[in-house]
Amino acid sequence: MVENWEKVENEIFVKFNKKPDINGVLFLIGVRETGEIRSKFNKEEKTELLHIAMCKVLSYSGYYVQKSVDERGWSQWELLKKIPNMPLKEQENFIKSHIVEYFKIENLFEN
């Protein structure tokens, strides 16, 4: 999993010349999913973009399902099953593995 996470980091570094953290990757996924490309988002929008991204990546494992789209065209999600409680490091790896899966399914790896 670490190797694949490094591929995600590398893909983003090549495109943006900056090594991302998990929140940075989730933010970019949220922007991609909404199609809302602009230079500034307010705090509430950033939080919502992270939520959209988290729901999207966890949807591949059946945790969320898209239930609707709001007036802006942003997805609204419904929780289908409870996300398990886990220690912080496990939670980080859980999210990273889902992000890697998103990159694979969405065919976002260059090679």
C-alpha positions, 0 to 999 in steps of 0.5 A: 500500500505504501508504494501505491500511496507514493505513486499518488504523491508522485502523480500530484507532485509532477502536476503541481510541484508540491508533495501533498498530504492526505487533506491536499489529495482529498481536496484535489479529489473534491475539486475534480469531482465537483468540476469546480476549478477556481483559485479561491474557495471559502472555508465552508466550501473547502470543508465540503470538498473534503467531505465530497472526496471522502464520500467518493473514495469510501463509496467504492467500499460501500460506505456511501452512496450518492443520493443527489446533486445540489443546485451547484452540481455538487454530490450529496451523499448518504452513509450506508454503513458505519465507518469502523473506529480505529486508531489514528495510524490505521485510519490514515492507512484506511483513507490512503488505501481508498485514495489509491483505489480511487486513482486506480478506478478513475485511471489517474496514474500516468504509467 
